[in-house]
Amino acid sequence: MTEIVYVRGDATAPQGKGVKLIAHVCNDLGGWGKGFVLAVSRRWPGPEAEYRRWHRERSGNDFGLGAAQFVQVGPFLWVANMVGQRGMRTGSKGVPVRYEAIDRALAAVGDKALELGASVHMPRIGCGLAGGRWSRVEPLIAERLTARGVEVTVYDHGG
């Protein structure tokens, strides 16, 4: 079993060689405009456009909590849009993060990473605007990715 590697840096500029898959969490409302997605959109228009289309056409596809969408943004680079938060605001039902949905989406990311022979790169998913706790997310990553032999790098932004 590989260990999660933690580095300082930008998850939209993943380190290392070979095929890379950048995983991040999206909401289930079709909203894309705050947090890590802004960094993704600054680099590539594809993930946002595909996510918005996926949401718009949701009556005929698998869009929903726990789903993952894979968008190729370069010859050896993919972005995984994982639907892992209900809504966008903390309210009467608590924070938007949905750990079960992140878990399901990470299983799909693991399958895709193994299929591509890719390493997975991410910020601390579900722990920014979604309001989640890393102590709940990290074991999901360990179970769904590193336990299956997928190399994972988690990026903490800033100096």
Summary of the structure (lengths in Angstrom):
residues: 159
radius of gyration: 14.3
end to end distance: 29.4
largest distance: 44.4
contacts: 514
relative contact order: 0.25
helix: 34%
strand: 26%
